[in-house]
Amino acid sequence: MNVRWNRLLLLLAAIGLVLYFGVNALYNLQADKETPVEDPTITKQEAAAAAKDFVRERFNLGELRSFVYYQTEKTRSGYLQKTQLLDAYKKAYGERFPLDYYVVELSSPLQTAHYFVKVNYHNRDIVGWSTRAGIVAKSGSPAGLPDADTEQLADEALAERGWNPADFQLQPPDPQAPEQLIYEKSDEAVGDAKLQIRLSLTRNGVLAVYEPGFSLPAAEKLWLERQDSMASTMTWISTGFSVLLAIGGIVVAIVARKRMNFRKGLLMTVIFTTIYIVNNLNMYPSFKSMIGTDTYEGAAIVGVLFVNFATLLMALWVYISLAAGHQLWEQAGLTRLSWPGWREPDFGRSALTGMGRGYLLAIFLLGVQQTLFYTGETGFGVWAVNDASNSLLNMLVPGLFPLLAWAAAISEEAAYRLFGIALFKKLLRFDFIAVLVPSVFWAASHTLYPIYPVYTRLIEVTVIGIILGYAYLKYGFMTTLFAHACMDSILMGLSLLAMKDGAQIALGALYVLLPALTALALAWLHKRRRGALAETPS
């Protein structure tokens, strides 16, 4: 029987390889395919140097501290991709107003001045800037000057940046930023998107804020807002389901407290928590990109602390899922669907077998996922935008990012497969329902990724969840744990390979192999332990 099922996994892996490389070949045939972004060609250090030179010259400042993070114009990019205007935009404005750029945050040693400078990460050009130096009026007219004087200074500022003021029309003020003048270019629109430039002036006429942007059609902005709202709603529903699962786990623990092994899952919970907290700290630049330039200076630190607190709550959820899930399968007489303890004689073999099956299943899943992406893009108009919050460019140490594969594998396989399937199988008796329900809610937690329409991500991850669910019922926790870790390690490892840096390429290759190395190390250590116990005199 095992031979037959192993042959099935080999067949599925072969199918996955054919699908993955076949779909990539089809992508390569699309010569006119629009790409939302190209990799940066300057370093963050070069961007910081360009921003410092600019601010010193313009505002007559000396020593400056800098912090650099990556930012993207998500809404603008979404409109351009949805309307297939990305190439037209790049030709007209791509170099002058790139969709993706570095933001250099600058401050004086005594924190008396604060500046944000956008730098084109291909050529060091200054794209825009703003200041918290306390020199921009916050009420009344933008500079506390008569309107005619203000507009004359604004025209001079536009001319200074290479624009003809006659090509722009002054727009009604933004209630959220009444100190800013908004000028809109009347021609050379991209679709229905028109260039807008926001200006703020100091009392002596210095251009303190220069923020180019684009006015997007109200209907398109509303569509994107509704999509994001839908994704947020689905994420909250998934969170509520996770809370219910945690409550269910607590009930199982209380009812079975005399029989339950409360040590089961402690080590994996510690591993999950450690990796996740390290990742949260590593994503400090991402928090900078998410909060923007309009919040107070310590907001990113507060964000990191809050997420770490949430991680501790998640760790409790993971532990309950691991311990209660093991108890439910033991109670059902199906302990093989859980995982053996370190002291059990077949632990090493189970790790190796789970790893081998996990790689085969992961290859199949990658092929299925790539096929679903291609089908969605070509048949249903699915598209994606860049996400600064998850970019390797916004990580202090990009090489640590793929470790998150293990945190995701442990937490999600524990909650949605080990415990989720066990609970719904006990309550509803039907395997398909027991697999489907956790898979749908698991998929809902992935809809915040910027792929549109957002329901397509729900469908894609649900399909993957169903495959993992049936694999779990056949092979157990170790197989799906390794399959999940293998799949994510491969995808995240490939993202390091794309950075085109020798050290990152080597590290990416190591992460692809890490599940195998982990299983081999566990099996070797377990064998040594058993040998040491066998040699101990009784």
KOLMAR-761688 format. One record per residue (C-alpha): y, x, z. Coordinates in nm, 3 decimals. Each point is the difference from the previous one (the first is absolute). Last residue first. Layout:
+---------+---------+---------+
!       Y !       X !       Z !
+---------+---------+---------+
!       Y !       X !       Z !
...
+---------+---------+---------+
//
This chain:
+---------+---------+---------+
!       Y !       X !       Z !
+---------+---------+---------+
!  -0.104 !   2.077 !   3.298 !
!   0.096 !   0.321 !  -0.170 !
!   0.289 !  -0.031 !  -0.249 !
!  -0.121 !   0.110 !  -0.345 !
!  -0.021 !  -0.357 !  -0.132 !
!   0.349 !  -0.074 !   0.130 !
!   0.141 !   0.302 !  -0.184 !
!  -0.176 !  -0.103 !  -0.320 !
!   0.135 !  -0.355 !   0.030 !
!   0.349 !   0.138 !   0.048 !
!  -0.034 !   0.234 !  -0.295 !
!  -0.117 !  -0.289 !  -0.219 !
!   0.295 !  -0.210 !   0.112 !
!   0.244 !   0.280 !  -0.079 !
!  -0.151 !   0.046 !  -0.346 !
!  -0.001 !  -0.376 !  -0.075 !
!   0.360 !  -0.036 !   0.115 !
!   0.113 !   0.300 !  -0.206 !
!  -0.178 !  -0.128 !  -0.311 !
!   0.155 !  -0.345 !   0.046 !
!   0.348 !   0.146 !   0.039 !
!  -0.039 !   0.234 !  -0.298 !
!  -0.107 !  -0.292 !  -0.218 !
!   0.290 !  -0.215 !   0.117 !
!   0.238 !   0.298 !  -0.051 !
!  -0.090 !   0.069 !  -0.364 !
!   0.290 !  -0.199 !  -0.148 !
!   0.216 !   0.136 !   0.283 !
!  -0.082 !   0.358 !  -0.099 !
!   0.100 !  -0.068 !  -0.361 !
!   0.336 !  -0.129 !   0.120 !
!   0.046 !   0.311 !   0.215 !
!  -0.061 !   0.227 !  -0.297 !
!   0.246 !  -0.200 !  -0.209 !
!   0.253 !   0.002 !   0.284 !
!  -0.020 !   0.380 !   0.029 !
!   0.041 !   0.049 !  -0.375 !
!   0.284 !  -0.249 !  -0.042 !
!  -0.024 !  -0.248 !  -0.286 !
!   0.082 !  -0.298 !   0.227 !
!  -0.257 !  -0.205 !  -0.194 !
!  -0.286 !   0.173 !   0.185 !
!   0.145 !  -0.135 !   0.325 !
!  -0.018 !  -0.356 !  -0.137 !
!  -0.357 !   0.072 !  -0.112 !
!  -0.092 !   0.075 !   0.362 !
!   0.146 !  -0.336 !   0.101 !
!  -0.214 !  -0.186 !  -0.254 !
!  -0.314 !   0.204 !   0.075 !
!   0.051 !  -0.021 !   0.376 !
!   0.057 !  -0.377 !  -0.027 !
!  -0.326 !  -0.055 !  -0.187 !
!  -0.197 !   0.242 !   0.217 !
!   0.130 !  -0.148 !   0.328 !
!  -0.084 !  -0.354 !  -0.113 !
!  -0.344 !   0.102 !  -0.124 !
!  -0.058 !   0.208 !   0.316 !
!   0.069 !  -0.296 !   0.228 !
!  -0.186 !  -0.233 !  -0.238 !
!  -0.313 !   0.215 !   0.021 !
!   0.018 !   0.070 !   0.373 !
!   0.049 !  -0.370 !   0.079 !
!  -0.315 !  -0.145 !  -0.152 !
!  -0.201 !   0.040 !  -0.319 !
!  -0.076 !  -0.351 !  -0.127 !
!   0.241 !  -0.218 !   0.195 !
!   0.267 !   0.271 !  -0.032 !
!  -0.047 !   0.026 !  -0.375 !
!   0.049 !  -0.376 !  -0.014 !
!   0.328 !   0.034 !   0.189 !
!   0.117 !   0.305 !  -0.196 !
!  -0.039 !  -0.193 !  -0.326 !
!   0.176 !  -0.301 !   0.151 !
!   0.283 !   0.220 !   0.129 !
!   0.051 !   0.160 !  -0.342 !
!   0.033 !  -0.346 !  -0.155 !
!   0.239 !  -0.105 !   0.278 !
!   0.203 !   0.317 !  -0.061 !
!   0.059 !  -0.089 !  -0.366 !
!   0.070 !  -0.370 !   0.059 !
!   0.255 !   0.057 !   0.276 !
!   0.162 !   0.278 !  -0.203 !
!   0.040 !  -0.248 !  -0.286 !
!   0.167 !  -0.248 !   0.236 !
!   0.301 !   0.231 !   0.024 !
!   0.115 !  -0.056 !  -0.359 !
!   0.082 !   0.285 !   0.008 !
!  -0.117 !   0.321 !   0.167 !
!   0.233 !   0.145 !   0.264 !
!  -0.260 !   0.038 !   0.281 !
!   0.077 !  -0.274 !   0.250 !
!  -0.313 !  -0.186 !  -0.114 !
!  -0.248 !   0.226 !   0.182 !
!  -0.041 !  -0.209 !   0.318 !
!  -0.093 !  -0.301 !  -0.214 !
!  -0.302 !   0.194 !  -0.130 !
!  -0.143 !   0.027 !   0.352 !
!   0.058 !  -0.374 !   0.043 !
!  -0.192 !  -0.073 !  -0.320 !
!  -0.279 !   0.245 !   0.085 !
!  -0.044 !  -0.138 !   0.352 !
!  -0.063 !  -0.349 !  -0.146 !
!  -0.218 !   0.107 !  -0.294 !
!  -0.273 !   0.198 !   0.176 !
!  -0.090 !  -0.257 !   0.266 !
!   0.047 !  -0.275 !  -0.259 !
!  -0.250 !   0.173 !  -0.233 !
!  -0.245 !   0.076 !   0.280 !
!  -0.019 !  -0.361 !   0.122 !
!  -0.085 !  -0.063 !   0.367 !
!   0.350 !  -0.132 !   0.085 !
!   0.064 !   0.122 !   0.357 !
!  -0.243 !   0.292 !   0.026 !
!   0.067 !   0.115 !  -0.357 !
!   0.371 !  -0.043 !   0.067 !
!  -0.015 !   0.227 !   0.305 !
!  -0.226 !   0.266 !  -0.153 !
!   0.206 !   0.009 !  -0.320 !
!   0.323 !   0.054 !   0.192 !
!  -0.143 !   0.248 !   0.252 !
!  -0.153 !   0.270 !  -0.220 !
!   0.170 !  -0.105 !  -0.326 !
!   0.357 !  -0.110 !   0.060 !
!   0.083 !   0.163 !   0.334 !
!  -0.211 !   0.318 !   0.002 !
!   0.023 !   0.059 !  -0.375 !
!   0.377 !  -0.042 !   0.017 !
!   0.060 !   0.225 !   0.299 !
!  -0.238 !   0.284 !  -0.082 !
!   0.069 !   0.012 !  -0.374 !
!   0.377 !  -0.025 !   0.039 !
!   0.008 !   0.279 !   0.261 !
!  -0.230 !   0.210 !  -0.217 !
!   0.212 !  -0.040 !  -0.313 !
!   0.307 !   0.086 !   0.209 !
!  -0.117 !   0.362 !  -0.012 !
!   0.121 !  -0.012 !  -0.361 !
!   0.365 !   0.025 !   0.122 !
!  -0.025 !   0.334 !   0.180 !
!   0.068 !   0.209 !  -0.313 !
!   0.333 !  -0.173 !  -0.049 !
!   0.143 !   0.173 !   0.310 !
!   0.340 !  -0.151 !   0.088 !
!  -0.076 !  -0.303 !  -0.211 !
!   0.251 !  -0.179 !  -0.220 !
!  -0.089 !   0.170 !  -0.328 !
!  -0.361 !  -0.110 !   0.060 !
!   0.129 !  -0.351 !  -0.062 !
!  -0.101 !  -0.293 !   0.219 !
!   0.342 !  -0.120 !   0.118 !
!   0.165 !   0.102 !  -0.327 !
!  -0.202 !  -0.256 !  -0.193 !
!  -0.003 !   0.027 !  -0.377 !
!  -0.032 !  -0.319 !  -0.199 !
!  -0.306 !  -0.180 !  -0.130 !
!  -0.087 !  -0.227 !  -0.290 !
!  -0.235 !  -0.291 !  -0.078 !
!   0.062 !  -0.173 !  -0.331 !
!  -0.316 !  -0.211 !   0.000 !
!  -0.219 !   0.142 !  -0.275 !
!   0.109 !   0.361 !  -0.043 !
!   0.114 !   0.079 !   0.353 !
!  -0.252 !  -0.220 !   0.184 !
!  -0.294 !   0.112 !  -0.210 !
!   0.099 !   0.365 !   0.047 !
!   0.031 !  -0.036 !   0.376 !
!  -0.330 !  -0.190 !   0.025 !
!  -0.176 !   0.266 !  -0.207 !
!   0.141 !   0.278 !   0.217 !
!  -0.119 !  -0.181 !   0.312 !
!  -0.350 !  -0.053 !  -0.140 !
!  -0.030 !   0.366 !  -0.098 !
!   0.127 !   0.115 !   0.338 !
!  -0.246 !  -0.238 !   0.170 !
!  -0.294 !   0.149 !  -0.191 !
!   0.103 !   0.352 !   0.097 !
!   0.038 !  -0.113 !   0.362 !
!  -0.353 !  -0.147 !   0.000 !
!  -0.151 !   0.328 !  -0.114 !
!   0.208 !   0.199 !   0.250 !
!  -0.094 !  -0.234 !   0.284 !
!  -0.372 !   0.009 !  -0.083 !
!   0.001 !   0.375 !   0.043 !
!   0.220 !  -0.012 !   0.312 !
!  -0.203 !  -0.275 !   0.162 !
!  -0.321 !   0.194 !  -0.061 !
!   0.147 !   0.318 !   0.147 !
!   0.140 !  -0.178 !   0.306 !
!  -0.323 !  -0.198 !   0.055 !
!  -0.205 !   0.319 !  -0.021 !
!   0.215 !   0.159 !   0.268 !
!  -0.018 !  -0.305 !   0.228 !
!  -0.378 !  -0.048 !  -0.039 !
!  -0.102 !   0.142 !   0.340 !
!   0.240 !  -0.213 !   0.210 !
!   0.227 !   0.191 !   0.238 !
!   0.301 !  -0.020 !  -0.232 !
!  -0.035 !  -0.378 !  -0.020 !
!  -0.133 !  -0.177 !  -0.305 !
!   0.229 !  -0.223 !  -0.209 !
!   0.021 !  -0.377 !  -0.044 !
!  -0.198 !  -0.176 !  -0.273 !
!  -0.321 !   0.160 !   0.130 !
!   0.061 !  -0.186 !   0.328 !
!  -0.112 !  -0.319 !  -0.170 !
!  -0.178 !  -0.181 !   0.284 !
!   0.271 !  -0.266 !   0.017 !
!   0.108 !   0.119 !   0.347 !
!   0.022 !   0.354 !  -0.131 !
!   0.214 !  -0.120 !  -0.289 !
!   0.232 !  -0.184 !   0.238 !
!   0.021 !   0.293 !   0.244 !
!   0.088 !   0.249 !  -0.273 !
!   0.280 !  -0.230 !  -0.116 !
!   0.128 !  -0.036 !   0.357 !
!   0.027 !   0.377 !   0.052 !
!   0.147 !   0.086 !  -0.341 !
!   0.231 !  -0.300 !  -0.025 !
!   0.126 !   0.042 !   0.358 !
!   0.072 !   0.368 !  -0.066 !
!   0.186 !  -0.075 !  -0.323 !
!   0.214 !  -0.271 !   0.162 !
!   0.086 !   0.233 !   0.290 !
!   0.097 !   0.266 !  -0.254 !
!   0.218 !  -0.255 !  -0.178 !
!   0.192 !  -0.056 !   0.323 !
!   0.046 !   0.377 !   0.030 !
!   0.117 !   0.009 !  -0.362 !
!   0.264 !  -0.264 !   0.077 !
!   0.146 !   0.238 !   0.260 !
!  -0.004 !   0.276 !  -0.262 !
!   0.179 !  -0.232 !  -0.241 !
!   0.271 !  -0.066 !   0.260 !
!   0.049 !   0.370 !   0.071 !
!   0.030 !   0.081 !  -0.371 !
!   0.253 !  -0.278 !  -0.052 !
!   0.206 !   0.114 !   0.300 !
!   0.011 !   0.348 !  -0.153 !
!   0.113 !  -0.146 !  -0.333 !
!   0.274 !  -0.204 !   0.170 !
!   0.148 !   0.305 !   0.176 !
!   0.299 !   0.039 !  -0.235 !
!   0.119 !  -0.358 !  -0.005 !
!  -0.070 !  -0.221 !  -0.298 !
!   0.180 !  -0.029 !  -0.335 !
!  -0.157 !   0.294 !  -0.183 !
!  -0.346 !  -0.139 !  -0.068 !
!  -0.254 !  -0.117 !   0.261 !
!  -0.295 !   0.037 !  -0.236 !
!   0.090 !   0.343 !  -0.141 !
!   0.047 !   0.150 !   0.346 !
!  -0.329 !  -0.154 !   0.113 !
!  -0.164 !   0.173 !  -0.294 !
!   0.156 !   0.331 !   0.110 !
!  -0.182 !  -0.044 !   0.338 !
!  -0.333 !  -0.057 !  -0.174 !
!  -0.176 !   0.300 !   0.157 !
!   0.063 !  -0.146 !   0.344 !
!  -0.175 !  -0.321 !  -0.101 !
!  -0.282 !   0.199 !  -0.162 !
!  -0.060 !   0.199 !   0.319 !
!  -0.007 !  -0.330 !   0.191 !
!  -0.254 !  -0.143 !  -0.245 !
!  -0.227 !   0.303 !   0.005 !
!  -0.011 !   0.011 !   0.379 !
!  -0.057 !  -0.373 !   0.037 !
!  -0.284 !  -0.014 !  -0.253 !
!  -0.177 !   0.303 !   0.150 !
!   0.035 !  -0.145 !   0.352 !
!  -0.139 !  -0.332 !  -0.119 !
!  -0.291 !   0.178 !  -0.170 !
!  -0.082 !   0.175 !   0.329 !
!   0.016 !  -0.323 !   0.204 !
!  -0.213 !  -0.202 !  -0.243 !
!  -0.291 !  -0.073 !   0.231 !
!   0.091 !   0.104 !   0.354 !
!   0.022 !  -0.365 !   0.104 !
!  -0.372 !  -0.055 !  -0.064 !
!  -0.038 !  -0.374 !   0.053 !
!  -0.287 !  -0.150 !   0.198 !
!   0.182 !  -0.104 !   0.317 !
!   0.326 !  -0.070 !  -0.182 !
!  -0.161 !  -0.232 !  -0.256 !
!   0.224 !  -0.304 !   0.061 !
!   0.308 !   0.208 !   0.079 !
!  -0.049 !   0.239 !  -0.294 !
!  -0.065 !  -0.287 !  -0.242 !
!   0.319 !  -0.174 !   0.121 !
!   0.197 !   0.325 !  -0.043 !
!  -0.135 !   0.036 !  -0.354 !
!   0.104 !  -0.355 !  -0.084 !
!   0.349 !   0.073 !   0.133 !
!   0.011 !   0.311 !  -0.224 !
!  -0.116 !  -0.207 !  -0.297 !
!   0.271 !  -0.256 !   0.075 !
!   0.258 !   0.281 !   0.009 !
!  -0.132 !   0.128 !  -0.333 !
!   0.036 !  -0.350 !  -0.147 !
!   0.361 !  -0.008 !   0.118 !
!   0.063 !   0.337 !  -0.165 !
!  -0.152 !  -0.131 !  -0.323 !
!   0.232 !  -0.302 !   0.015 !
!   0.292 !   0.238 !   0.062 !
!  -0.098 !   0.204 !  -0.305 !
!  -0.030 !  -0.314 !  -0.211 !
!   0.349 !  -0.106 !   0.106 !
!   0.144 !   0.342 !  -0.080 !
!  -0.159 !  -0.004 !  -0.345 !
!   0.143 !  -0.346 !  -0.064 !
!   0.344 !   0.117 !   0.114 !
!  -0.025 !   0.299 !  -0.233 !
!  -0.087 !  -0.230 !  -0.289 !
!   0.279 !  -0.240 !   0.095 !
!   0.251 !   0.285 !   0.008 !
!  -0.120 !   0.123 !  -0.338 !
!   0.039 !  -0.345 !  -0.153 !
!   0.344 !  -0.046 !   0.162 !
!   0.116 !   0.333 !  -0.143 !
!  -0.120 !  -0.107 !  -0.345 !
!   0.172 !  -0.339 !   0.022 !
!   0.326 !   0.156 !   0.123 !
!   0.018 !   0.237 !  -0.295 !
!   0.047 !   0.360 !   0.119 !
!   0.331 !   0.170 !   0.070 !
!  -0.058 !   0.372 !  -0.028 !
!   0.086 !   0.289 !   0.229 !
!   0.236 !   0.296 !   0.031 !
!   0.112 !   0.085 !   0.354 !
!   0.313 !   0.215 !   0.042 !
!   0.126 !  -0.006 !   0.357 !
!   0.265 !   0.235 !   0.145 !
!   0.226 !   0.032 !  -0.307 !
!   0.309 !   0.160 !   0.154 !
!   0.316 !  -0.215 !  -0.024 !
!   0.185 !   0.107 !   0.314 !
!  -0.116 !  -0.307 !   0.191 !
!  -0.357 !   0.072 !  -0.106 !
!  -0.149 !  -0.185 !  -0.293 !
!  -0.312 !  -0.209 !  -0.044 !
!  -0.165 !  -0.057 !  -0.335 !
!  -0.294 !  -0.202 !  -0.127 !
!  -0.097 !   0.048 !  -0.363 !
!  -0.180 !  -0.271 !  -0.197 !
!  -0.195 !   0.042 !  -0.321 !
!  -0.120 !  -0.324 !  -0.152 !
!  -0.356 !  -0.136 !  -0.005 !
!  -0.055 !  -0.288 !  -0.241 !
!  -0.204 !   0.210 !  -0.240 !
!   0.135 !   0.347 !   0.053 !
!   0.375 !  -0.055 !  -0.022 !
!   0.215 !   0.226 !  -0.219 !
!   0.315 !  -0.209 !   0.051 !
!   0.212 !  -0.152 !   0.277 !
!  -0.049 !   0.274 !   0.255 !
!   0.033 !  -0.150 !   0.350 !
!   0.230 !   0.130 !   0.274 !
!  -0.058 !  -0.082 !   0.367 !
!   0.263 !   0.111 !   0.253 !
!  -0.144 !   0.056 !   0.346 !
!   0.155 !  -0.081 !   0.338 !
!  -0.148 !  -0.352 !  -0.007 !
!  -0.355 !   0.137 !   0.029 !
!  -0.227 !  -0.290 !   0.105 !
!   0.240 !  -0.257 !  -0.147 !
!  -0.018 !   0.186 !  -0.337 !
!   0.337 !  -0.017 !  -0.165 !
!   0.061 !  -0.192 !  -0.324 !
!  -0.027 !   0.225 !  -0.307 !
!   0.252 !   0.240 !  -0.157 !
!  -0.062 !   0.045 !  -0.373 !
!  -0.099 !   0.326 !  -0.162 !
!   0.036 !   0.144 !  -0.352 !
!   0.374 !   0.053 !   0.050 !
!  -0.081 !   0.244 !   0.283 !
!  -0.148 !   0.244 !  -0.255 !
!  -0.269 !   0.188 !   0.189 !
!  -0.048 !   0.376 !   0.048 !
!  -0.032 !   0.015 !   0.380 !
!   0.370 !   0.090 !   0.038 !
!   0.088 !  -0.295 !  -0.222 !
!  -0.174 !  -0.233 !   0.242 !
!   0.190 !   0.155 !   0.293 !
!   0.332 !  -0.030 !  -0.186 !
!  -0.072 !  -0.367 !  -0.061 !
!  -0.081 !  -0.044 !   0.370 !
!   0.328 !   0.168 !   0.096 !
!   0.187 !  -0.240 !  -0.228 !
!  -0.194 !  -0.292 !   0.143 !
!   0.096 !   0.096 !   0.355 !
!   0.364 !   0.053 !  -0.090 !
!   0.020 !  -0.341 !  -0.163 !
!  -0.180 !  -0.166 !   0.290 !
!   0.236 !   0.142 !   0.264 !
!  -0.179 !   0.251 !   0.221 !
!  -0.224 !  -0.045 !   0.305 !
!  -0.262 !   0.201 !  -0.183 !
!  -0.248 !  -0.264 !  -0.104 !
!   0.229 !  -0.296 !   0.069 !
!  -0.042 !  -0.167 !   0.337 !
!  -0.278 !   0.123 !   0.220 !
!  -0.228 !   0.299 !   0.034 !
!   0.232 !   0.281 !  -0.110 !
!  -0.180 !   0.312 !  -0.115 !
!   0.066 !   0.327 !   0.183 !
!  -0.257 !  -0.030 !   0.277 !
!  -0.218 !   0.275 !  -0.142 !
!  -0.285 !  -0.235 !  -0.072 !
!   0.002 !   0.094 !  -0.367 !
!  -0.130 !  -0.106 !  -0.338 !
!  -0.125 !   0.175 !  -0.311 !
!  -0.114 !  -0.043 !  -0.358 !
!  -0.196 !   0.162 !  -0.282 !
!   0.082 !   0.366 !   0.065 !
!  -0.176 !   0.208 !  -0.265 !
!  -0.273 !   0.238 !   0.127 !
!  -0.188 !  -0.011 !  -0.338 !
!  -0.332 !  -0.177 !   0.046 !
!   0.024 !  -0.134 !   0.351 !
!   0.330 !  -0.176 !  -0.072 !
!   0.178 !   0.027 !   0.335 !
!   0.124 !  -0.289 !   0.214 !
!   0.231 !   0.117 !   0.278 !
!   0.019 !  -0.158 !   0.344 !
!   0.274 !   0.130 !   0.230 !
!   0.065 !   0.009 !   0.375 !
!   0.301 !   0.154 !   0.174 !
!   0.073 !   0.055 !   0.369 !
!  -0.365 !   0.089 !   0.069 !
!   0.110 !   0.319 !   0.184 !
!  -0.199 !   0.223 !  -0.237 !
!   0.125 !  -0.193 !  -0.307 !
!  -0.238 !  -0.244 !  -0.162 !
!  -0.171 !  -0.032 !  -0.337 !
!  -0.269 !  -0.241 !  -0.117 !
!  -0.124 !   0.099 !  -0.345 !
!  -0.151 !  -0.289 !  -0.195 !
!  -0.233 !   0.113 !  -0.277 !
!  -0.047 !  -0.200 !  -0.317 !
!  -0.198 !  -0.274 !  -0.174 !
!   0.146 !  -0.270 !  -0.223 !
!   0.225 !   0.255 !  -0.161 !
!   0.368 !  -0.086 !  -0.052 !
!   0.147 !   0.267 !  -0.229 !
!  -0.325 !   0.117 !  -0.153 !
!  -0.160 !  -0.343 !  -0.039 !
!   0.315 !  -0.180 !  -0.111 !
!  -0.026 !  -0.094 !  -0.368 !
!  -0.329 !   0.155 !  -0.109 !
!  -0.168 !  -0.061 !   0.333 !
!   0.118 !  -0.361 !   0.002 !
!  -0.142 !  -0.068 !  -0.345 !
!  -0.331 !   0.155 !   0.107 !
!  -0.019 !  -0.221 !   0.308 !
!   0.089 !  -0.323 !  -0.177 !
!  -0.342 !  -0.161 !   0.009 !
!   0.140 !  -0.312 !   0.176 !
!  -0.231 !   0.038 !   0.303 !
!   0.039 !   0.378 !  -0.016 !
!   0.379 !  -0.006 !  -0.005 !
!   0.023 !  -0.265 !   0.273 !
!  -0.241 !   0.188 !   0.225 !
!   0.183 !   0.328 !  -0.051 !
!   0.327 !  -0.164 !   0.105 !
!  -0.163 !  -0.148 !   0.309 !
!  -0.173 !   0.325 !   0.101 !
!   0.289 !   0.241 !  -0.051 !
!  -0.185 !   0.302 !   0.142 !
!   0.069 !   0.245 !   0.281 !
!  -0.138 !   0.340 !   0.098 !
!   0.107 !   0.177 !   0.317 !
!   0.215 !   0.299 !   0.090 !
!   0.150 !   0.102 !   0.336 !
!   0.305 !   0.221 !   0.020 !
!   0.223 !   0.173 !   0.253 !
!   0.347 !   0.102 !  -0.111 !
!   0.222 !   0.302 !   0.065 !
!   0.351 !  -0.024 !  -0.143 !
!   0.178 !  -0.309 !  -0.125 !
!   0.278 !  -0.047 !  -0.258 !
!  -0.093 !  -0.356 !  -0.093 !
!  -0.060 !   0.044 !  -0.373 !
!  -0.095 !   0.368 !  -0.008 !
!  -0.214 !   0.000 !   0.311 !
!  -0.162 !  -0.330 !  -0.100 !
!  -0.101 !   0.122 !  -0.348 !
!  -0.124 !   0.341 !   0.113 !
!  -0.207 !  -0.165 !   0.272 !
!  -0.150 !  -0.250 !  -0.246 !
!  -0.102 !   0.273 !  -0.245 !
!  -0.156 !   0.208 !   0.279 !
!  -0.192 !  -0.299 !   0.133 !
!  -0.135 !  -0.078 !  -0.348 !
!  -0.112 !   0.362 !  -0.042 !
!  -0.178 !  -0.012 !   0.337 !
!  -0.166 !  -0.328 !  -0.097 !
!  -0.144 !   0.178 !  -0.300 !
!   0.091 !  -0.061 !  -0.363 !
!  -0.222 !  -0.135 !  -0.278 !
!  -0.083 !  -0.334 !   0.159 !
!  -0.303 !  -0.190 !  -0.139 !
!   0.072 !  -0.258 !  -0.268 !
!   0.059 !  -0.366 !   0.067 !
!  -0.065 !  -0.356 !  -0.118 !
!  -0.225 !   0.084 !  -0.296 !
!   0.018 !  -0.230 !  -0.301 !
!  -0.305 !  -0.001 !  -0.227 !
!   0.096 !   0.081 !  -0.357 !
!  -0.295 !   0.230 !  -0.064 !
!  -0.247 !  -0.256 !   0.134 !
!  -0.312 !   0.187 !  -0.111 !
!   0.006 !   0.194 !   0.327 !
!  -0.043 !  -0.325 !   0.194 !
!  -0.311 !  -0.081 !  -0.204 !
!  -0.144 !   0.341 !   0.083 !
!   0.073 !  -0.064 !   0.368 !
!  -0.192 !  -0.329 !  -0.033 !
!  -0.302 !   0.179 !  -0.143 !
!   0.018 !   0.273 !   0.264 !
!  -0.013 !  -0.248 !   0.286 !
!  -0.234 !  -0.254 !  -0.161 !
!  -0.256 !   0.260 !  -0.108 !
!   0.014 !   0.170 !   0.339 !
!  -0.044 !  -0.333 !   0.180 !
!  -0.299 !  -0.094 !  -0.216 !
!  -0.162 !   0.331 !   0.090 !
!   0.076 !  -0.066 !   0.369 !
!  -0.155 !  -0.348 !  -0.030 !
!  -0.314 !   0.149 !  -0.156 !
!  -0.028 !   0.260 !   0.275 !
!   0.048 !  -0.275 !   0.257 !
!  -0.277 !  -0.206 !  -0.163 !
!  -0.228 !   0.303 !   0.003 !
!   0.066 !   0.030 !   0.373 !
!  -0.099 !  -0.363 !   0.035 !
!  -0.333 !   0.053 !  -0.176 !
!  -0.075 !   0.317 !   0.194 !
!   0.075 !  -0.179 !   0.328 !
!  -0.247 !  -0.277 !  -0.093 !
+---------+---------+---------+
//
